[in-house]
């Protein structure tokens, strides 16, 4: 049970800190000329992953993302029943983070939730972006946590990759690459984020599945050479 609780806490922190940077340090602060901007939000998401990787990585592996869990499952590193519980607790954690953020931001007179969305007519670019960037992200996760990767640096590599992805993807969708991170704020905020939520679940899962296929191909080639 400890690993599921760890996933819940880790996802809560990711949503609270990442989305919080967008809603509070982005929205409220930018109104008075002191916002963190796209780069600041990207760094906040990346640092959240780095912090949690070293905090709970030894307990649960620090997936804090159903897309990562799916990739790890398809790569044969976790059992199906464990993967389902990982995803469940990740969504619970995202909801907790969203409600905490709501209570904080509402007290400041803000109405943002950090939910994902895309502009009208941008369905295809949004779908491509979420699929491709999730593919890149999960591939890095699988590589950085493989047996041959340098020990102790996985969390840093994964967090920095998430920063890079956010820098490019924030203007497109706000950046999800994480179904739980999208489900929590969408359920709390409702509206257009809820009607578009399907994309932020389907596209990341497709990207994760492709990354698992590619990674297994890499591993099969390595075994063949041996």
WOUR-V272333 format. One record per helix or strand. SS is the DSSP state (~ for helix, > for strand). FROM is the first residue (numbers start at 1). TO is the last residue. Records with the same first field share a line. If there is no record, write none. Layout:
BEGIN
SS = FROM-TO, FROM-TO
END
This chain:
BEGIN
~ = 2-31, 37-60, 66-74, 80-107, 123-144, 154-173, 179-189, 192-195, 197-225
END
